[in-house]
Amino acid sequence: MRVLVALSGGVDSAVAAARLVAQGHEVIGATLRLGDLSACGLGASRCCSPGDLERAARVCWQLGILHHVVEAGETFRREVLDPFVAAYLAARTPSPCVRCNSRVKLAALGALAGEVGAAAVATGHYARVAPASDGAPALWRAKDLERDQSYFLFELEHRQLARLVLPLGEACKRDVRAEAAALGLASAAQPDSQEICFVPPGGSYADVLAALAADRLPPEGDIVDTAGRVLGRHRGLHRYTVGQRQGLSVAAGHRLYVVGLDRARNRVVVGDEHQVKKWQLCLAEVSWLGGERAPSTEVRCAVQVRSRGRPVAGVVTPGPGRSALVELDEPVTAPAPGQAAVFYEGDRVLGGGWIEP
């Protein structure tokens, strides 16, 4: 089978490609040039840097496969960077990796796969694609739960999932590292990136916002408690997120958390720990991996509100316009507007949506 594999310059995608070659597939490598912001005065990004492209090309040379470079910067800006900036300006906390996977990476790879006659698209994500009980392709957690990335793939369209191959779904990270070293792959010693890929090393998301929207960033304002009493000053709403307790510079005699961002009054609202716990979530833009239509009745499942968060049992009730109400059996801490809430049935991903205020 001819397979198009995404190569980022990192160790995971390199080993994914190597495994496909070893299995006898006709493999073609593809590297997407996405979000290098060096032209905006920032350092090289954690992806798409010249070093990443060079390592990806060298891995392809080592494996004896063709290598394509896909220019996807314009789509990346429209689907990821612009919404990223807009979310922070709207006092939300975005999750850009989710939209990048579904709307940029796999969309671009799917288009290229059609051009080169590839029947499948592969990535180095730690997750699994396997048939559900009805035989339809389904998305499942990775075997290595510490590395599981299924949370970031909940928004995939059914057609994307149907031809997706994930060679690392059953793998453990330490084994992937050892395999890359044994093969002498150019990416073997490349460190993992735990941050947003387009944020330069040593920088922060605030640096990206300053470079892309300096004239639109919110000004300083008041930090208030839930009764409206002024406790201090904040440095701009974009520097805070719901659940944050570090860097508030407010002395109250007890631990305080950000419980809300009041954009209309340019206020950061803080409160006690119990005030950041929520029993209900309102979701928008809900996606269901089992098909294009939402279930006609409520769904009991586990709901995960962070990529490393603990799933909590609850009921998801679909609403109009791709909305949903989530009622939880126990509260979750600090679900931030703009972040994703993903639904699981055991290890299977059912879908997910975006948290509203």
C-alpha positions as CSV (number, residue, x, y, z in Angstrom):
1,M,0.0,0.0,0.0
2,R,1.2,3.5,-0.8
3,V,1.3,5.6,2.4
4,L,1.9,9.3,2.7
5,V,3.6,9.9,6.1
6,A,3.9,13.3,7.8
7,L,7.5,14.1,8.9
8,S,8.0,17.0,11.3
9,G,11.7,16.6,12.0
10,G,11.0,14.9,15.3
11,V,11.7,11.4,16.5
12,D,8.1,10.1,16.5
13,S,7.3,10.8,12.9
14,A,10.7,9.4,11.8
15,V,10.0,6.1,13.6
16,A,6.5,6.0,12.2
17,A,7.9,6.3,8.7
18,A,10.6,3.7,9.4
19,R,8.0,1.2,10.7
20,L,5.9,1.6,7.6
21,V,8.9,1.0,5.4
22,A,9.8,-2.1,7.4
23,Q,6.2,-3.4,6.9
24,G,6.7,-3.3,3.2
25,H,4.6,-0.3,2.3
26,E,5.5,2.1,-0.4
27,V,6.1,5.2,1.7
28,I,6.3,8.9,0.7
29,G,7.4,11.5,3.2
30,A,5.8,14.9,3.5
31,T,6.8,17.9,5.6
32,L,4.4,20.8,6.0
33,R,5.8,24.3,6.3
34,L,3.4,25.8,8.8
35,G,4.1,28.4,11.4
36,D,7.7,29.7,11.4
37,L,7.3,33.2,12.8
38,S,10.9,34.4,12.3
39,A,9.6,36.9,9.7
40,C,7.7,38.5,12.6
41,G,10.8,39.2,14.6
42,L,10.6,36.0,16.7
43,G,13.1,33.2,16.9
44,A,12.7,30.0,14.9
45,S,9.6,28.0,15.9
46,R,9.6,24.5,17.4
47,C,8.4,23.2,14.1
48,C,9.0,24.3,10.5
49,S,12.4,25.6,11.2
50,P,15.2,25.0,8.7
51,G,16.6,22.4,11.0
52,D,13.3,20.5,11.1
53,L,13.1,20.5,7.3
54,E,16.7,19.3,7.1
55,R,16.2,16.5,9.6
56,A,13.0,15.4,7.8
57,A,14.7,15.3,4.5
58,R,17.6,13.4,5.9
59,V,15.3,10.8,7.4
60,C,13.7,10.3,4.0
61,W,17.2,9.9,2.5
62,Q,18.1,7.3,5.1
63,L,14.9,5.4,4.5
64,G,15.2,5.6,0.8
65,I,11.8,7.3,0.3
66,L,10.7,10.4,-1.6
67,H,10.2,13.7,0.3
68,H,7.7,16.5,-0.4
69,V,7.6,19.9,1.3
70,V,4.1,21.3,1.4
71,E,3.6,25.1,1.7
72,A,0.7,25.4,4.2
73,G,1.5,28.7,5.8
74,E,-1.5,30.6,4.5
75,T,-3.9,27.9,5.6
76,F,-2.1,27.7,9.0
77,R,-2.5,31.4,9.5
78,R,-6.2,31.4,8.6
79,E,-7.2,28.3,10.6
80,V,-4.7,28.4,13.5
81,L,-2.8,31.6,14.1
82,D,-5.7,34.1,13.4
83,P,-8.1,32.2,15.6
84,F,-5.4,31.8,18.3
85,V,-5.0,35.6,18.4
86,A,-8.7,36.2,18.3
87,A,-9.3,33.8,21.2
88,Y,-6.9,35.6,23.5
89,L,-8.3,39.0,22.5
90,A,-11.8,37.6,23.4
91,A,-10.5,36.5,26.9
92,R,-10.5,32.8,25.9
93,T,-7.8,30.1,26.1
94,P,-7.4,28.4,22.8
95,S,-6.2,24.9,22.0
96,P,-4.5,25.4,18.6
97,C,-3.2,21.9,18.2
98,V,-6.7,20.4,17.8
99,R,-7.6,22.7,14.9
100,C,-4.1,22.3,13.3
101,N,-4.5,18.6,13.2
102,S,-7.9,18.5,11.6
103,R,-8.1,21.7,9.5
104,V,-4.5,22.1,8.4
105,K,-2.2,19.0,8.7
106,L,-4.6,16.2,7.8
107,A,-6.4,18.4,5.3
108,A,-3.2,19.2,3.5
109,L,-1.9,15.7,3.7
110,G,-5.2,14.3,2.4
111,A,-5.0,16.6,-0.6
112,L,-1.4,15.6,-1.4
113,A,-2.3,11.9,-0.9
114,G,-4.8,12.3,-3.7
115,E,-2.2,13.8,-6.0
116,V,0.4,11.1,-5.4
117,G,-2.0,8.2,-5.3
118,A,-1.6,7.3,-1.6
119,A,-4.3,5.2,-0.1
120,A,-3.5,6.2,3.5
121,V,-2.1,9.0,5.5
122,A,0.1,8.4,8.5
123,T,1.4,10.5,11.4
124,G,3.5,10.0,14.5
125,H,0.6,10.6,16.9
126,Y,0.2,8.4,19.9
127,A,-3.3,7.1,19.4
128,R,-4.9,4.2,17.6
129,V,-7.4,3.7,14.7
130,A,-9.2,0.4,14.8
131,P,-12.7,-0.7,13.9
132,A,-15.6,-0.3,16.3
133,S,-18.1,-3.0,17.0
134,D,-20.1,-2.0,13.8
135,G,-16.9,-2.3,11.7
136,A,-16.6,1.5,11.2
137,P,-13.2,3.1,11.8
138,A,-12.9,4.5,15.3
139,L,-10.3,6.5,17.2
140,W,-8.9,5.1,20.5
141,R,-6.4,6.1,23.1
142,A,-2.8,5.0,22.7
143,K,-1.4,2.0,24.6
144,D,1.0,4.4,26.4
145,L,-1.5,6.5,28.3
146,E,1.3,8.9,29.4
147,R,1.8,9.8,25.8
148,D,-1.8,9.5,24.5
149,Q,-2.7,12.3,22.0
150,S,-6.2,11.2,21.1
151,Y,-7.6,14.3,22.8
152,F,-6.0,16.4,20.0
153,L,-7.7,14.4,17.3
154,F,-11.3,14.5,18.3
155,E,-12.3,17.0,15.6
156,L,-11.2,14.7,12.7
157,E,-13.8,14.2,9.9
158,H,-14.9,10.7,9.3
159,R,-13.2,10.6,5.9
160,Q,-9.9,11.7,7.5
161,L,-10.2,9.0,10.1
162,A,-11.0,6.3,7.5
163,R,-7.6,6.5,5.8
164,L,-5.5,7.5,8.8
165,V,-2.7,5.1,9.9
166,L,-1.0,5.6,13.3
167,P,2.0,3.4,13.6
168,L,2.9,4.4,17.2
169,G,-0.5,3.6,18.7
170,E,0.8,0.5,20.4
171,A,4.2,1.9,21.2
172,C,5.9,3.3,24.3
173,K,8.0,6.4,24.0
174,R,11.2,4.8,25.4
175,D,11.0,2.1,22.8
176,V,10.5,4.6,20.0
177,R,13.6,6.5,21.2
178,A,15.6,3.2,21.3
179,E,14.3,2.2,17.8
180,A,15.4,5.6,16.3
181,A,18.8,5.3,17.9
182,A,19.3,1.7,16.6
183,L,18.4,2.8,13.1
184,G,20.6,5.8,13.3
185,L,17.8,8.2,12.2
186,A,18.7,11.8,12.0
187,S,15.9,12.7,14.5
188,A,16.9,10.2,17.1
189,A,18.3,12.7,19.6
190,Q,15.7,15.5,18.9
191,P,14.1,16.6,22.2
192,D,10.3,16.4,22.6
193,S,8.3,19.6,22.3
194,Q,5.8,20.1,25.1
195,E,4.8,23.6,24.2
196,I,2.8,25.2,21.3
197,C,4.8,24.4,18.3
198,F,4.9,27.9,16.8
199,V,6.1,29.5,20.1
200,P,9.9,29.9,19.8
201,P,12.1,28.1,22.3
202,G,12.6,30.3,25.4
203,G,9.6,32.4,24.4
204,S,5.9,32.4,25.4
205,Y,2.5,32.7,23.7
206,A,2.4,36.3,24.9
207,D,5.5,37.0,22.7
208,V,3.5,35.6,19.7
209,L,0.5,37.8,20.6
210,A,2.8,40.9,20.9
211,A,4.3,40.1,17.5
212,L,1.0,39.5,15.7
213,A,-1.4,41.9,17.5
214,A,0.6,44.5,19.4
215,D,-1.9,47.2,18.6
216,R,-4.9,45.1,19.8
217,L,-3.8,43.7,23.1
218,P,-5.9,44.6,26.1
219,P,-4.5,47.1,28.5
220,E,-3.8,46.8,32.3
221,G,-6.9,46.6,34.5
222,D,-8.2,45.6,37.9
223,I,-8.0,42.2,39.6
224,V,-11.2,41.8,41.6
225,D,-12.8,39.2,43.8
226,T,-16.3,37.7,43.1
227,A,-17.9,40.5,45.1
228,G,-16.2,43.1,42.9
229,R,-13.6,44.3,45.4
230,V,-10.4,45.5,43.8
231,L,-7.4,43.5,45.0
232,G,-4.7,44.5,42.6
233,R,-3.8,45.1,39.0
234,H,-3.4,42.8,36.0
235,R,-1.1,43.2,33.0
236,G,-3.6,42.5,30.3
237,L,-6.4,39.8,30.1
238,H,-4.5,37.9,27.5
239,R,-1.9,37.0,30.1
240,Y,-4.4,35.1,32.3
241,T,-6.5,32.0,32.1
242,V,-9.3,30.4,34.2
243,G,-7.7,28.3,36.9
244,Q,-4.4,30.2,37.0
245,R,-3.0,30.8,40.5
246,Q,0.6,31.8,39.8
247,G,1.6,35.3,38.9
248,L,-1.4,37.1,40.3
249,S,0.6,39.3,42.7
250,V,-2.4,39.6,45.0
251,A,-2.1,39.0,48.8
252,A,-5.3,37.7,50.3
253,G,-4.2,35.4,53.1
254,H,-5.4,32.3,51.2
255,R,-4.9,30.8,47.8
256,L,-6.7,32.5,45.0
257,Y,-7.5,31.3,41.5
258,V,-8.6,33.1,38.3
259,V,-12.3,32.2,38.1
260,G,-13.3,34.4,35.2
261,L,-12.1,37.1,32.7
262,D,-14.5,40.0,32.5
263,R,-13.8,41.4,29.0
264,A,-16.5,44.1,29.1
265,R,-14.9,45.6,32.3
266,N,-11.3,44.5,31.6
267,R,-11.2,42.7,34.9
268,V,-9.6,39.5,36.1
269,V,-11.9,37.9,38.6
270,V,-10.4,35.7,41.3
271,G,-11.9,33.4,43.9
272,D,-11.4,30.3,46.1
273,E,-10.7,26.8,44.8
274,H,-14.3,25.7,45.0
275,Q,-15.3,28.6,42.7
276,V,-13.3,27.2,39.8
277,K,-15.0,23.8,40.0
278,K,-17.8,23.2,37.6
279,W,-20.5,20.6,37.4
280,Q,-21.9,21.7,34.0
281,L,-20.3,22.7,30.7
282,C,-21.8,24.4,27.7
283,L,-20.2,23.4,24.5
284,A,-20.2,24.8,21.0
285,E,-19.1,23.4,17.6
286,V,-19.5,19.8,18.8
287,S,-18.1,17.1,16.6
288,W,-19.1,13.4,16.7
289,L,-16.6,10.9,15.3
290,G,-19.2,8.2,14.7
291,G,-20.7,10.2,11.8
292,E,-21.9,13.6,10.7
293,R,-25.0,13.7,12.8
294,A,-25.3,14.2,16.6
295,P,-26.9,11.4,18.6
296,S,-30.7,11.9,19.0
297,T,-30.5,11.2,22.7
298,E,-28.2,12.0,25.6
299,V,-24.9,10.1,25.8
300,R,-23.4,8.8,29.0
301,C,-19.6,8.9,28.7
302,A,-16.4,10.2,30.3
303,V,-15.5,13.8,29.6
304,Q,-11.9,15.1,29.6
305,V,-11.3,18.8,29.7
306,R,-7.5,18.9,29.4
307,S,-5.0,16.9,27.4
308,R,-3.6,15.4,30.6
309,G,-6.8,15.8,32.6
310,R,-8.6,12.9,34.4
311,P,-11.8,11.9,32.6
312,V,-14.9,12.5,34.6
313,A,-18.2,10.5,34.0
314,G,-21.2,12.5,32.9
315,V,-24.0,12.9,30.4
316,V,-23.8,14.9,27.2
317,T,-27.1,16.2,25.8
318,P,-26.9,17.4,22.2
319,G,-28.6,20.7,21.6
320,P,-29.3,22.9,18.6
321,G,-26.7,24.2,16.2
322,R,-24.0,21.7,17.2
323,S,-24.2,22.8,20.9
324,A,-24.3,20.4,23.9
325,L,-24.8,20.5,27.6
326,V,-22.5,18.4,29.7
327,E,-23.7,17.4,33.2
328,L,-20.9,15.8,35.3
329,D,-21.1,13.3,38.1
330,E,-18.3,15.2,39.9
331,P,-17.0,18.7,39.3
332,V,-13.9,19.4,37.1
333,T,-11.5,22.1,38.0
334,A,-11.1,25.3,35.9
335,P,-12.6,24.3,32.5
336,A,-11.4,27.4,30.6
337,P,-13.6,28.9,27.8
338,G,-12.0,28.1,24.4
339,Q,-10.5,24.8,25.5
340,A,-11.8,21.4,24.3
341,A,-13.9,18.9,26.2
342,V,-13.5,15.4,24.7
343,F,-15.9,12.5,25.1
344,Y,-14.7,8.9,25.7
345,E,-16.4,5.6,26.0
346,G,-13.7,3.5,27.6
347,D,-10.7,4.2,25.4
348,R,-12.7,5.1,22.4
349,V,-13.1,8.8,21.4
350,L,-16.7,9.6,20.7
351,G,-16.2,13.3,19.8
352,G,-15.9,16.6,21.7
353,G,-16.6,20.3,21.6
354,W,-15.4,23.7,22.7
355,I,-16.1,25.1,26.1
356,E,-18.2,28.3,26.3
357,P,-18.3,30.7,29.2
